[in-house]
Amino acid sequence: MTARPRLARFFLLLTVFLCAACGLVYELALVALGGYLIGNTVFQTSLVLSIMVFAMGVGSLAAKPLQRRAVGAFAVVEGLLALIGGLSVLLLYVMFAWVGIYTPAMTVVAFVVGLLIGAEIPLLMTLLQRIRRQEPGGAVADMFAVDYLGALVGGLCFPLLLLPTFGQLKGVLVVGAVNAVAGVAAVLWIFRRQTRRFVQGALLAGMAVVLTVLTGAYVYAGDIEMTARQRLYRDPIVHAERTPYQEIVITESIGFMETADMRLFLNGDLQFSSLDEYRYHEALVHPAFAAAPERSSVLILGGGDGLALREVLRYEDVAEVTLVELDKAMTDLGAGYGPLRDLNRDALSDPRVEVVNADAFSWLRNAPGPYDTVLVDFPDPEDIATAKLYSVEFYTMLSRVLAPEGRLVVQAGSPFFAPRTYWSVDATLRAAGFATTPYQVDVPSFGNWGFVLADRGRTPPRLRLAPDAPRLRFLDDAVLRAATVFPVDRRERDVRASTLMDPVVLEYAQREWQFD
C-alpha cells in the first residue's frame, strides 16, 4: 500500500470515529431531554433506543442503491444528519413548550436520525473498501472497531464534557457542526479526485448552509430556550439553570393578599411555594422531633433548598446536622440565591450544618451515624433514580444509621391523588422493620399531602408536638390528631412493598400521576 492510500484510510477511519461519536450523542440527547420534560426515564430510553435501532436497519437497506455514488450520497446523508440531529433538541423543546406535543414529535425525529445513522454504515463500508480493495474483510473489521470506539467516546463526552461546558441545547448544536465537517468536508477531500468539481462545490455549499443554520441556532439558543421555558410556567422566571441532574427553575409573582410568591420547580414539578411551604416543612420536621427522645444529631436526605433545615435549626439542642443532596447546584442556590436564602433564614451557612453533595443511596452504605432523627425529603418516585430511594433496601440501610430510639419521617406523596403510591411507601417502611404512623395535611399549592413517621420499635410512634416546640404557623396538636384520620376513600390499600428488583412504587406513581 502506498503512503497516500494509508493517509486516506487514516482520515476515513477518523471520519467513522467522529460520525459514530456524533450519532451516539444525538441518541443520548433525546433520552436526556425526554427524562427532563416527561420523566419516566426507563420508558423514554426504551422508546428512543428501539425506534432508532429499527430506523437504523431501515436506513441500511435504503442506502444499498446509493452505494454506486457513495461519496456524494454519504456527504448528503451526513449533512442532513448534522442539520436534523444538531437541531433535534432545540426543535423538540420548542414543540413541547409552544404546541404541547413531545412524544409524537420525538418519535419522528428519532426515526429520521436513526434512518440517517443506519445509512452511514453501508456507504462507509463501500468507501473504505475502495481504499483497501485487496482486504475487504479487514476493511470491515477496521470500520466496526473504530465505529464502536467512537460510540464509547461520544457516550462519555456527552455527560462529562458537552453538558457541563455547553449545556444540552448548545452541546448538540456543536456536535452537529462537527458532524457536518467530518462527514462532508473530510470525505470530499479524501475522494476529491473521484468527485466532479460541480458536485464538490454543491456539497460544500450545502455544508456551509448547514453550518450557518447551526451557528445561528447556537447564537440564539439562549434566547430561544428562555422564551420557550417561560411558556411552560405561569409566572415570570427569575432564575433557571440546567444541571447534570435536573432543570432548576424559580418563578416569582404577586400571589394571594398581594404577597410575593416564589416557586421552585425541578424538571417542571413544583417543589414549594413561598406562600404555604411552611405547612409542608412544619409537618415534615416537627412531629419527628417530638417523638425522638434525643435530637442532637440530625440527618436530612434531600431538601437542598434549606427549608426543612430551617425548621430543624429552630431547636436549640440540635448539635449537628448532615444534609445530603445530590445536586450541588441546588445547595449552592439555597445558600447563595438571596430570596431563597432569606426564606430558609440562611440555614445552609449555620456552623452546625455539614452539606454533602452525593447520591443518598451510595452515601448511606458507608454513612457514619447514628442519627437521632432522619428526615427524608426526596422528590416523588417517578423514575428509577428516585424509586430506589423508596425501596426496602434503602430503608433497611436507614435503619442501620438511625439511633435505637431515633425517629424517621418520609415525605410520601399525596394520599388523595396517588393513594397506592402513598400506601406503598408505608408498606415498604413496614417491610424494612419499622413501625409506622401515616399522616396527612393540606398544602394549598400541592393539595392533600402525606408523610409517614416511623421508628424501629413495635409500637407506632405517637403524632404530637414537643413541649418545647417553637411557635408554629400551621401545626398544633389538634391539627396532628386530625392528620392521622384518612377518609374512607383514601384509607390503606392492598399494595405491595417496593424493592430494588421490583420497584412497584414506580409503577403506582406513573399510573396515578399520568394526568399531570
Secondary structure as UniProt FT lines:
FT   HELIX           3..37
FT   HELIX           41..62
FT   HELIX           64..69
FT   HELIX           70..94
FT   HELIX           95..99
FT   HELIX           103..131
FT   TURN            133..134
FT   HELIX           136..157
FT   HELIX           158..162
FT   HELIX           163..180
FT   HELIX           181..185
FT   HELIX           186..190
FT   HELIX           192..194
FT   HELIX           197..231
FT   STRAND          237..242
FT   STRAND          247..254
FT   HELIX           256..258
FT   STRAND          260..266
FT   TURN            267..268
FT   STRAND          269..273
FT   TURN            274..276
FT   HELIX           277..291
FT   STRAND          297..302
FT   TURN            304..305
FT   HELIX           307..312
FT   TURN            313..314
FT   TURN            316..317
FT   STRAND          320..324
FT   HELIX           328..336
FT   HELIX           338..343
FT   TURN            344..346
FT   HELIX           347..349
FT   TURN            351..352
FT   STRAND          353..356
FT   HELIX           360..364
FT   TURN            365..366
FT   STRAND          371..377
FT   HELIX           384..387
FT   HELIX           388..390
FT   HELIX           392..401
FT   STRAND          402..413
FT   TURN            415..417
FT   HELIX           419..431
FT   TURN            432..433
FT   STRAND          435..443
FT   TURN            444..446
FT   STRAND          447..455
FT   TURN            467..468
FT   HELIX           477..483
FT   HELIX           488..490
FT   HELIX           504..512
FT   TURN            513..515
//
